[in-house]
Amino acid sequence: MKTKIVYVLASSQEDYFLEQCLISLKFLRKYNPEAYVVLVCDDTTESSLNGNRQDIKLLINELKSIQFERPVNKVERPRLMKVNLRKYVEGDFLYIDCDTIIVNDLSEIDNFTFSIGAVLDGHQPLKSHPMRSYFKKQNQHLNYNFDEVLSYYSGGVMYSKDDESSHDFYAHWYNNYLESLKSGVKLDEPPLAKTNEELGGIICEMNGIWNCQIRFGALYLANAKILHFCSKKNMPVNNLARREFLYKIKERGLDIDEMQWYLENWHRTIPSNLLLSTNIDANFNLSRDYEDARSAYVIVKMQDGIFQPQITTFKELYNHYRNIIIGKFNPMSLAKILFKEKFGYSIENEPINSLNRKLFNLAFFNPVDIWTTLADKLAVRKFVKSKGCADILLTVYKYWDNVGVIDFSSLPNSFVLKCNHDNGSTILVYDKFSVDKSFIEDFYRRKLSLPFGIETAEPHYLGIKPFVFAEELLENDKQFSSGLVSYKFFSVHGKAKFCQVIYDTECYDEQKSQIYETNGWIQCPGYILKNEGRMKIPQPTSLMKMLEVVERLSSEISFCRVDLYEYHGRVYFSEMTLMPAAGRINNFSQELLCLIGKNI
């Protein structure tokens, strides 16, 4: 392929533009290994290409560093370079935005005979584009008749032949962009439209496969050459466009399992629940009314996944304060009271081999100092690392001891919020732009104010300093579940004979679980007494790795439950629990409780 491929980059450590470019280049090299790639960047960006960031130099053939004569902000820099590319690059070239992936051979670009080529924005004429009124507002500061524009082109992928017409086009585009900046408009597409009109519609319409804008480009997906992720910031249409994924690339580089998995089949980068909307439905999807309705839906969905027990009777209120008083001064007595209230008989009458009986003995007759560390969802990370399992830890973005300083703007679009010192405080945030932040703050203000463990007779929690923290959100990748699947291993001296699989976790009230013997992955029906699932759950592909992790983490502990996830065949750590259900498990059959407890 003789036509050069050109990228423009203005980036710093604080953004993800370089990571987007790395991903696009990686896909380009897979399908076009011989392509000659030119990276045009500003001098500030070039000076930042160190550490992991310098890996980008391995994927390009030529780097052109542009020095600006006057101070230019980071929004204008890439656009000023983009509209002036004909001055920087010799020969025919295909410019490609960084938020793309290349999924096919591009060599036929050498056969193009026109001077300037681009794909229609939204893959449709301007008159029928659902965002036409929005574009009109973007163009109103420019001195030309926007109403006469029929073809409104995307600047995300553009072909330029090295001829006089192309040079003239870019000179006009550059001047129009400078005029646009005087009005405070930094977008390059409105000046592009004006330039095309001034030059008599010189842009030749390219087939949509060259810039398949996923949100509008369903007709071109099957034969696409370049996928463009352009979408609303809170509605990414490709997994590679998610800020969480870009964060991983920033931290670990391109050599991560998920990246290889996506490279093997680019179709995996598109969420499986992709839906089409047309005509009036498409218009509604782009409207303010849709944003409002969607925000309300996101809030309800978030709250459905939260465990929120309520005190509704006088007896519940009485027990609440009774438990606080007794639990504070005599947790063992409270544990006995709570057990009898739940089961109708005293803990002394529980079978001697029952897991519940063993947990009571461990908690009050054989307490272990490390329990507090293991129960702390932040402190346990250091323990996990010490056991050689740092690779299974999810990313923790930030943590706070005061909800008033939670900075949502610094977090990715989706994440998990939870407390480190309790249970039942997890909130799945799928879209931070749509959630009710005041609800979240009130929820965690209550959680941080409560010394967890007193009311439940679990004194090992009382030594934990409470924090709220934001953690990486894993998407569900299992077809048999509506939400992320949790694998809970019941470990006795490092050996886990049984695993509880919890699935359909999207809504707390609808989740199901099953017990499996880990040796041979044998289903054990009847061991779960409430909401037991019936379907055959496939053995996790990483089961042996999971069991290895369980042994590493728990071999020196009489009993604990190790909770793990599996995502794209990789094991991730959730938490370690020393007293499941506070030592009062009523959802397991007595047979299972004794099978687990007899060896403790």
Buried (B, 14 or more C-beta within 10 A) or exposed (E): BEBBBBBBBBBEEEEBBBBBBBBBBBBBBBBBEEBBBBBBBBEBBBEBBEEBBEBBEEBBEEBBBBEEEEEBEBEBBBBBBBBBBBEBBEEBBBBBBBBBBBBBEBBEBEEBEBBBBBBBBBBBEBEEBBBBEEBBEBBEEBEBEBEEBEBBBBBBBBBBBBEEBBBBBBBBBBEBBEBBBEEEBEBBBBBBBBBBBBBEEBBBEBEBBBBBBBBBBBEBBEEBBBBBBBBEEBBBBBBBBBBBBBBBBBEEBBEBEBBEBBBEEBEBBBEEEEEEBEEEEBBEBBEEEBBEEBBEEBBEBBBEBBEEEEEEEEEEEEBEEEBBEBBBEEBBEBBBBBBBEBBEEEBEEBEEBBBBBBBBBBBBEEEBEBBBBBBBBBBBBEBBEEBEBEEBBBBBBBBBEEBEEBEBEEBBBBBBBBBBBBBEBBBBBBBBBBBBEEBBBEBBEEBBEBBBBBBBBBBBBBBBEBBBBBBBBBBBBBEBBBBBBBBBBBBBEBBBBBBBBBBBBBEBEEBBBBBBBBEEBEBBEEBBEEBBBEEEBEBBEBBEBBBEBBBBBBEEBBBBBBBBBBBBEBBBBBBBBBBBBBBBBEBBBBEBBBBBBBEB
